[in-house]
Amino acid sequence: MSHNLLEVKDLNCRFEIERNLFRQNKYLHVLKNINFKLKQGSTLGIVGESGCGKSTLCRTILSLNSKETGSIIWFNRNIDAFSKKEFKNFRKKVQIIFQDPYGSLNPRMTIGNIISEPLEIYKKDNDKKLKALKVLDIMEKVGLSDLLFNRFPHELSGGQCQRVGIARSLINEPNVLICDEPVSSLDLSVQSQILDLLKSLKNKLNITMVFVSHDLAVVKSISDEVMVLKQGEIVEKNSAEKVFNNPNDEYTKKLISSVPRINTIG
Protein backbone atom coordinates (compact mmCIF):
# COMPACT_ATOMS: atom_id res chain seq x y z
CA MET A 1 0.00 0.00 0.00
CA SER A 2 1.41 3.37 -1.03
CA HIS A 3 1.89 6.16 1.52
CA ASN A 4 2.27 9.92 1.25
CA LEU A 5 5.82 11.15 0.70
CA LEU A 6 4.97 14.82 0.48
CA GLU A 7 1.98 16.86 1.55
CA VAL A 8 1.19 20.51 0.89
CA LYS A 9 -1.20 22.16 3.36
CA ASP A 10 -2.94 25.51 2.94
CA LEU A 11 -0.06 26.95 0.93
CA ASN A 12 -0.22 30.63 0.03
CA CYS A 13 2.38 32.64 -1.83
CA ARG A 14 2.48 36.29 -2.83
CA PHE A 15 4.97 38.55 -4.59
CA GLU A 16 5.45 42.23 -3.86
CA ILE A 17 4.73 44.22 -7.02
CA GLU A 18 4.95 47.77 -5.66
CA ARG A 19 6.78 49.44 -2.80
CA ASN A 20 6.09 53.09 -2.05
CA LEU A 21 7.15 55.10 1.00
CA PHE A 22 3.83 56.95 1.10
CA ARG A 23 1.40 54.16 0.23
CA GLN A 24 0.73 50.63 1.39
CA ASN A 25 2.72 47.95 -0.44
CA LYS A 26 0.89 46.04 -3.17
CA TYR A 27 1.11 42.29 -3.61
CA LEU A 28 0.20 39.75 -6.24
CA HIS A 29 -1.25 36.57 -4.73
CA VAL A 30 0.17 33.75 -6.86
CA LEU A 31 -0.89 30.66 -4.88
CA LYS A 32 -4.08 30.47 -2.80
CA ASN A 33 -4.83 27.70 -0.31
CA ILE A 34 -3.08 24.88 -2.18
CA ASN A 35 -3.63 21.42 -0.68
CA PHE A 36 -2.54 18.06 -2.05
CA LYS A 37 -0.82 14.80 -1.12
CA LEU A 38 1.81 13.05 -3.22
CA LYS A 39 1.57 9.28 -3.02
CA GLN A 40 4.67 7.14 -3.28
CA GLY A 41 5.19 5.76 -6.79
CA SER A 42 2.57 7.99 -8.42
CA THR A 43 2.79 10.83 -10.92
CA LEU A 44 0.82 13.96 -10.15
CA GLY A 45 0.17 16.10 -13.22
CA ILE A 46 -0.31 19.83 -12.65
CA VAL A 47 -1.94 21.66 -15.53
CA GLY A 48 -3.19 25.17 -16.23
CA GLU A 49 -2.66 28.13 -18.51
CA SER A 50 0.52 30.22 -18.42
CA GLY A 51 0.74 32.39 -15.31
CA CYS A 52 -1.54 30.25 -13.16
CA GLY A 53 1.20 29.48 -10.60
CA LYS A 54 2.46 26.06 -11.70
CA SER A 55 6.18 26.88 -11.69
CA THR A 56 5.83 29.01 -8.55
CA LEU A 57 4.32 26.00 -6.78
CA CYS A 58 7.27 23.81 -7.80
CA ARG A 59 9.82 26.34 -6.62
CA THR A 60 7.96 27.00 -3.36
CA ILE A 61 7.90 23.29 -2.49
CA LEU A 62 11.70 23.34 -2.77
CA SER A 63 11.95 26.64 -0.83
CA LEU A 64 13.41 28.36 -3.89
CA ASN A 65 10.55 30.83 -3.36
CA SER A 66 9.33 32.01 0.03
CA LYS A 67 5.81 31.05 1.05
CA GLU A 68 3.47 33.41 2.88
CA THR A 69 1.62 30.79 4.91
CA GLY A 70 1.10 27.04 4.83
CA SER A 71 3.14 23.89 5.34
CA ILE A 72 5.29 21.51 3.30
CA ILE A 73 5.20 18.09 4.97
CA TRP A 74 7.95 15.55 4.17
CA PHE A 75 7.50 12.07 5.63
CA ASN A 76 4.98 13.48 8.14
CA ARG A 77 7.27 16.32 9.29
CA ASN A 78 7.01 20.02 8.53
CA ILE A 79 10.18 21.08 6.72
CA ASP A 80 10.10 24.40 8.65
CA ALA A 81 11.15 22.39 11.71
CA PHE A 82 14.10 20.74 9.97
CA SER A 83 17.67 21.30 11.10
CA LYS A 84 20.16 22.44 8.43
CA LYS A 85 21.28 18.83 7.98
CA GLU A 86 17.70 17.56 7.67
CA PHE A 87 16.78 20.28 5.17
CA LYS A 88 19.86 19.49 3.09
CA ASN A 89 18.80 15.85 2.98
CA PHE A 90 15.28 16.92 1.95
CA ARG A 91 16.70 18.94 -0.94
CA LYS A 92 18.79 15.95 -1.99
CA LYS A 93 15.74 13.69 -2.03
CA VAL A 94 13.43 16.13 -3.87
CA GLN A 95 14.98 17.22 -7.16
CA ILE A 96 13.76 19.37 -10.05
CA ILE A 97 14.14 19.38 -13.84
CA PHE A 98 13.84 22.93 -15.16
CA GLN A 99 11.99 24.06 -18.26
CA ASP A 100 14.90 25.58 -20.21
CA PRO A 101 17.45 22.87 -21.07
CA TYR A 102 20.12 25.43 -22.02
CA GLY A 103 19.51 28.05 -19.34
CA SER A 104 19.65 25.51 -16.52
CA LEU A 105 23.18 24.35 -17.40
CA ASN A 106 26.41 26.23 -16.66
CA PRO A 107 27.94 26.94 -20.11
CA ARG A 108 31.48 26.94 -18.66
CA MET A 109 31.24 23.44 -17.19
CA THR A 110 31.66 20.15 -19.01
CA ILE A 111 28.78 17.68 -19.08
CA GLY A 112 30.63 15.36 -16.71
CA ASN A 113 31.17 18.17 -14.19
CA ILE A 114 27.57 19.38 -14.46
CA ILE A 115 26.18 15.93 -13.70
CA SER A 116 28.66 15.27 -10.89
CA GLU A 117 28.16 18.65 -9.19
CA PRO A 118 25.38 17.36 -6.86
CA LEU A 119 27.81 14.69 -5.63
CA GLU A 120 30.18 17.49 -4.65
CA ILE A 121 27.44 19.44 -2.90
CA TYR A 122 26.29 16.49 -0.82
CA LYS A 123 29.81 15.08 -0.29
CA LYS A 124 29.09 11.70 -1.78
CA ASP A 125 31.60 9.52 -3.66
CA ASN A 126 34.65 11.76 -3.14
CA ASP A 127 36.84 9.29 -5.01
CA LYS A 128 37.29 10.79 -8.50
CA LYS A 129 37.26 7.44 -10.29
CA LEU A 130 34.11 6.23 -8.50
CA LYS A 131 32.46 9.59 -9.17
CA ALA A 132 33.25 9.38 -12.90
CA LEU A 133 31.87 5.83 -13.05
CA LYS A 134 28.67 6.96 -11.34
CA VAL A 135 28.29 9.81 -13.82
CA LEU A 136 28.87 7.49 -16.79
CA ASP A 137 26.30 5.06 -15.39
CA ILE A 138 23.58 7.71 -15.08
CA MET A 139 24.50 9.08 -18.54
CA GLU A 140 23.86 5.62 -19.98
CA LYS A 141 20.52 5.41 -18.14
CA VAL A 142 19.29 8.68 -19.69
CA GLY A 143 20.56 7.84 -23.17
CA LEU A 144 23.69 10.00 -23.35
CA SER A 145 26.86 8.77 -25.03
CA ASP A 146 29.99 8.66 -22.86
CA LEU A 147 31.66 10.62 -25.67
CA LEU A 148 29.80 13.70 -24.36
CA PHE A 149 31.50 13.54 -20.94
CA ASN A 150 34.02 16.30 -21.76
CA ARG A 151 31.76 18.32 -24.07
CA PHE A 152 30.09 21.64 -23.20
CA PRO A 153 26.35 22.45 -23.28
CA HIS A 154 26.61 24.58 -26.44
CA GLU A 155 27.84 21.50 -28.31
CA LEU A 156 24.66 19.56 -27.52
CA SER A 157 21.13 19.65 -28.90
CA GLY A 158 18.17 20.77 -26.79
CA GLY A 159 17.10 17.18 -26.21
CA GLN A 160 20.60 16.17 -25.13
CA CYS A 161 20.81 19.14 -22.75
CA GLN A 162 17.53 18.13 -21.16
CA ARG A 163 18.87 14.59 -20.71
CA VAL A 164 21.85 16.15 -18.93
CA GLY A 165 19.42 17.99 -16.65
CA ILE A 166 17.59 14.73 -15.94
CA ALA A 167 20.88 12.93 -15.21
CA ARG A 168 21.95 15.69 -12.82
CA SER A 169 18.65 15.49 -10.95
CA LEU A 170 18.92 11.70 -10.59
CA ILE A 171 22.59 11.35 -9.62
CA ASN A 172 21.80 11.44 -5.87
CA GLU A 173 18.93 8.93 -6.16
CA PRO A 174 16.00 11.18 -5.15
CA ASN A 175 12.59 9.98 -3.95
CA VAL A 176 10.68 12.73 -5.78
CA LEU A 177 11.35 14.30 -9.16
CA ILE A 178 9.62 17.60 -9.97
CA CYS A 179 9.41 18.17 -13.71
CA ASP A 180 8.68 21.82 -14.46
CA GLU A 181 7.52 21.81 -18.09
CA PRO A 182 10.54 19.71 -19.14
CA VAL A 183 9.44 19.24 -22.76
CA SER A 184 7.75 22.54 -23.61
CA SER A 185 10.79 24.04 -25.37
CA LEU A 186 11.63 20.89 -27.37
CA ASP A 187 10.58 19.73 -30.84
CA LEU A 188 7.61 17.36 -30.92
CA SER A 189 9.68 14.32 -31.85
CA VAL A 190 12.14 15.05 -29.02
CA GLN A 191 9.26 15.67 -26.61
CA SER A 192 8.06 12.11 -27.19
CA GLN A 193 11.54 10.70 -26.55
CA ILE A 194 11.94 12.62 -23.28
CA LEU A 195 8.47 11.59 -22.08
CA ASP A 196 9.22 7.93 -22.83
CA LEU A 197 12.53 8.30 -20.96
CA LEU A 198 10.83 9.79 -17.88
CA LYS A 199 8.22 7.02 -17.83
CA SER A 200 10.94 4.38 -18.11
CA LEU A 201 13.09 5.96 -15.38
CA LYS A 202 10.10 6.27 -13.06
CA ASN A 203 9.47 2.53 -13.29
CA LYS A 204 13.11 1.42 -13.18
CA LEU A 205 14.16 3.70 -10.31
CA ASN A 206 10.84 3.73 -8.41
CA ILE A 207 10.58 7.52 -8.50
CA THR A 208 7.56 9.57 -7.49
CA MET A 209 6.92 12.46 -9.88
CA VAL A 210 5.26 15.85 -10.10
CA PHE A 211 4.83 16.72 -13.79
CA VAL A 212 3.92 20.29 -14.71
CA SER A 213 2.71 21.33 -18.15
CA HIS A 214 0.24 23.56 -19.96
CA ASP A 215 -0.11 20.79 -22.57
CA LEU A 216 -3.03 18.56 -21.55
CA ALA A 217 -2.12 15.79 -23.99
CA VAL A 218 1.32 15.50 -22.38
CA VAL A 219 -0.13 15.49 -18.85
CA LYS A 220 -2.69 12.85 -19.79
CA SER A 221 -0.01 10.53 -21.18
CA ILE A 222 2.14 10.48 -18.05
CA SER A 223 -0.05 11.21 -14.99
CA ASP A 224 -1.93 9.03 -12.51
CA GLU A 225 -3.63 12.01 -10.87
CA VAL A 226 -4.23 15.50 -12.26
CA MET A 227 -4.57 18.83 -10.49
CA VAL A 228 -5.93 21.81 -12.43
CA LEU A 229 -4.83 25.33 -11.43
CA LYS A 230 -6.57 28.55 -12.33
CA GLN A 231 -5.17 31.90 -11.16
CA GLY A 232 -3.29 30.22 -8.32
CA GLU A 233 -6.19 28.10 -7.03
CA ILE A 234 -7.03 24.41 -7.44
CA VAL A 235 -10.28 24.10 -9.37
CA GLU A 236 -10.20 20.33 -9.87
CA LYS A 237 -8.18 17.38 -8.57
CA ASN A 238 -8.87 13.74 -9.41
CA SER A 239 -7.54 10.68 -11.23
CA ALA A 240 -6.30 11.42 -14.75
CA GLU A 241 -9.06 9.23 -16.19
CA LYS A 242 -11.83 11.10 -14.40
CA VAL A 243 -10.42 14.55 -15.10
CA PHE A 244 -10.10 13.94 -18.84
CA ASN A 245 -13.18 11.75 -19.37
CA ASN A 246 -15.59 13.37 -16.94
CA PRO A 247 -14.37 16.82 -15.81
CA ASN A 248 -16.46 18.65 -13.20
CA ASP A 249 -15.22 22.22 -13.43
CA GLU A 250 -16.12 24.48 -16.34
CA TYR A 251 -12.53 25.74 -16.60
CA THR A 252 -11.25 22.16 -16.94
CA LYS A 253 -13.85 21.49 -19.63
CA LYS A 254 -12.67 24.55 -21.57
CA LEU A 255 -9.02 23.46 -21.30
CA ILE A 256 -9.85 19.99 -22.60
CA SER A 257 -12.03 21.33 -25.43
CA SER A 258 -9.17 23.60 -26.54
CA VAL A 259 -6.89 20.63 -27.31
CA PRO A 260 -6.60 20.32 -31.13
CA ARG A 261 -8.16 17.20 -32.63
CA ILE A 262 -7.48 15.57 -35.98
CA ASN A 263 -10.61 15.33 -38.12
CA THR A 264 -10.89 12.13 -40.16
CA ILE A 265 -12.64 12.09 -43.53
CA GLY A 266 -14.62 9.14 -44.87
C-alpha positions in Angstrom: 0.0 0.0 0.0 1.4 3.4 -1.0 1.9 6.2 1.5 2.3 9.9 1.2 5.8 11.1 0.7 5.0 14.8 0.5 2.0 16.9 1.5 1.2 20.5 0.9 -1.2 22.2 3.4 -2.9 25.5 2.9 -0.1 26.9 0.9 -0.2 30.6 0.0 2.4 32.6 -1.8 2.5 36.3 -2.8 5.0 38.5 -4.6 5.5 42.2 -3.9 4.7 44.2 -7.0 5.0 47.8 -5.7 6.8 49.4 -2.8 6.1 53.1 -2.1 7.2 55.1 1.0 3.8 56.9 1.1 1.4 54.2 0.2 0.7 50.6 1.4 2.7 48.0 -0.4 0.9 46.0 -3.2 1.1 42.3 -3.6 0.2 39.7 -6.2 -1.2 36.6 -4.7 0.2 33.7 -6.9 -0.9 30.7 -4.9 -4.1 30.5 -2.8 -4.8 27.7 -0.3 -3.1 24.9 -2.2 -3.6 21.4 -0.7 -2.5 18.1 -2.0 -0.8 14.8 -1.1 1.8 13.0 -3.2 1.6 9.3 -3.0 4.7 7.1 -3.3 5.2 5.8 -6.8 2.6 8.0 -8.4 2.8 10.8 -10.9 0.8 14.0 -10.2 0.2 16.1 -13.2 -0.3 19.8 -12.7 -1.9 21.7 -15.5 -3.2 25.2 -16.2 -2.7 28.1 -18.5 0.5 30.2 -18.4 0.7 32.4 -15.3 -1.5 30.2 -13.2 1.2 29.5 -10.6 2.5 26.1 -11.7 6.2 26.9 -11.7 5.8 29.0 -8.5 4.3 26.0 -6.8 7.3 23.8 -7.8 9.8 26.3 -6.6 8.0 27.0 -3.4 7.9 23.3 -2.5 11.7 23.3 -2.8 11.9 26.6 -0.8 13.4 28.4 -3.9 10.5 30.8 -3.4 9.3 32.0 0.0 5.8 31.0 1.0 3.5 33.4 2.9 1.6 30.8 4.9 1.1 27.0 4.8 3.1 23.9 5.3 5.3 21.5 3.3 5.2 18.1 5.0 8.0 15.6 4.2 7.5 12.1 5.6 5.0 13.5 8.1 7.3 16.3 9.3 7.0 20.0 8.5 10.2 21.1 6.7 10.1 24.4 8.6 11.1 22.4 11.7 14.1 20.7 10.0 17.7 21.3 11.1 20.2 22.4 8.4 21.3 18.8 8.0 17.7 17.6 7.7 16.8 20.3 5.2 19.9 19.5 3.1 18.8 15.8 3.0 15.3 16.9 2.0 16.7 18.9 -0.9 18.8 15.9 -2.0 15.7 13.7 -2.0 13.4 16.1 -3.9 15.0 17.2 -7.2 13.8 19.4 -10.0 14.1 19.4 -13.8 13.8 22.9 -15.2 12.0 24.1 -18.3 14.9 25.6 -20.2 17.5 22.9 -21.1 20.1 25.4 -22.0 19.5 28.1 -19.3 19.6 25.5 -16.5 23.2 24.3 -17.4 26.4 26.2 -16.7 27.9 26.9 -20.1 31.5 26.9 -18.7 31.2 23.4 -17.2 31.7 20.1 -19.0 28.8 17.7 -19.1 30.6 15.4 -16.7 31.2 18.2 -14.2 27.6 19.4 -14.5 26.2 15.9 -13.7 28.7 15.3 -10.9 28.2 18.7 -9.2 25.4 17.4 -6.9 27.8 14.7 -5.6 30.2 17.5 -4.6 27.4 19.4 -2.9 26.3 16.5 -0.8 29.8 15.1 -0.3 29.1 11.7 -1.8 31.6 9.5 -3.7 34.6 11.8 -3.1 36.8 9.3 -5.0 37.3 10.8 -8.5 37.3 7.4 -10.3 34.1 6.2 -8.5 32.5 9.6 -9.2 33.2 9.4 -12.9 31.9 5.8 -13.1 28.7 7.0 -11.3 28.3 9.8 -13.8 28.9 7.5 -16.8 26.3 5.1 -15.4 23.6 7.7 -15.1 24.5 9.1 -18.5 23.9 5.6 -20.0 20.5 5.4 -18.1 19.3 8.7 -19.7 20.6 7.8 -23.2 23.7 10.0 -23.4 26.9 8.8 -25.0 30.0 8.7 -22.9 31.7 10.6 -25.7 29.8 13.7 -24.4 31.5 13.5 -20.9 34.0 16.3 -21.8 31.8 18.3 -24.1 30.1 21.6 -23.2 26.4 22.5 -23.3 26.6 24.6 -26.4 27.8 21.5 -28.3 24.7 19.6 -27.5 21.1 19.6 -28.9 18.2 20.8 -26.8 17.1 17.2 -26.2 20.6 16.2 -25.1 20.8 19.1 -22.8 17.5 18.1 -21.2 18.9 14.6 -20.7 21.9 16.2 -18.9 19.4 18.0 -16.6 17.6 14.7 -15.9 20.9 12.9 -15.2 22.0 15.7 -12.8 18.6 15.5 -11.0 18.9 11.7 -10.6 22.6 11.4 -9.6 21.8 11.4 -5.9 18.9 8.9 -6.2 16.0 11.2 -5.1 12.6 10.0 -4.0 10.7 12.7 -5.8 11.4 14.3 -9.2 9.6 17.6 -10.0 9.4 18.2 -13.7 8.7 21.8 -14.5 7.5 21.8 -18.1 10.5 19.7 -19.1 9.4 19.2 -22.8 7.7 22.5 -23.6 10.8 24.0 -25.4 11.6 20.9 -27.4 10.6 19.7 -30.8 7.6 17.4 -30.9 9.7 14.3 -31.8 12.1 15.0 -29.0 9.3 15.7 -26.6 8.1 12.1 -27.2 11.5 10.7 -26.6 11.9 12.6 -23.3 8.5 11.6 -22.1 9.2 7.9 -22.8 12.5 8.3 -21.0 10.8 9.8 -17.9 8.2 7.0 -17.8 10.9 4.4 -18.1 13.1 6.0 -15.4 10.1 6.3 -13.1 9.5 2.5 -13.3 13.1 1.4 -13.2 14.2 3.7 -10.3 10.8 3.7 -8.4 10.6 7.5 -8.5 7.6 9.6 -7.5 6.9 12.5 -9.9 5.3 15.9 -10.1 4.8 16.7 -13.8 3.9 20.3 -14.7 2.7 21.3 -18.1 0.2 23.6 -20.0 -0.1 20.8 -22.6 -3.0 18.6 -21.6 -2.1 15.8 -24.0 1.3 15.5 -22.4 -0.1 15.5 -18.9 -2.7 12.9 -19.8 0.0 10.5 -21.2 2.1 10.5 -18.0 -0.1 11.2 -15.0 -1.9 9.0 -12.5 -3.6 12.0 -10.9 -4.2 15.5 -12.3 -4.6 18.8 -10.5 -5.9 21.8 -12.4 -4.8 25.3 -11.4 -6.6 28.6 -12.3 -5.2 31.9 -11.2 -3.3 30.2 -8.3 -6.2 28.1 -7.0 -7.0 24.4 -7.4 -10.3 24.1 -9.4 -10.2 20.3 -9.9 -8.2 17.4 -8.6 -8.9 13.7 -9.4 -7.5 10.7 -11.2 -6.3 11.4 -14.8 -9.1 9.2 -16.2 -11.8 11.1 -14.4 -10.4 14.6 -15.1 -10.1 13.9 -18.8 -13.2 11.7 -19.4 -15.6 13.4 -16.9 -14.4 16.8 -15.8 -16.5 18.6 -13.2 -15.2 22.2 -13.4 -16.1 24.5 -16.3 -12.5 25.7 -16.6 -11.3 22.2 -16.9 -13.9 21.5 -19.6 -12.7 24.6 -21.6 -9.0 23.5 -21.3 -9.8 20.0 -22.6 -12.0 21.3 -25.4 -9.2 23.6 -26.5 -6.9 20.6 -27.3 -6.6 20.3 -31.1 -8.2 17.2 -32.6 -7.5 15.6 -36.0 -10.6 15.3 -38.1 -10.9 12.1 -40.2 -12.6 12.1 -43.5 -14.6 9.1 -44.9 
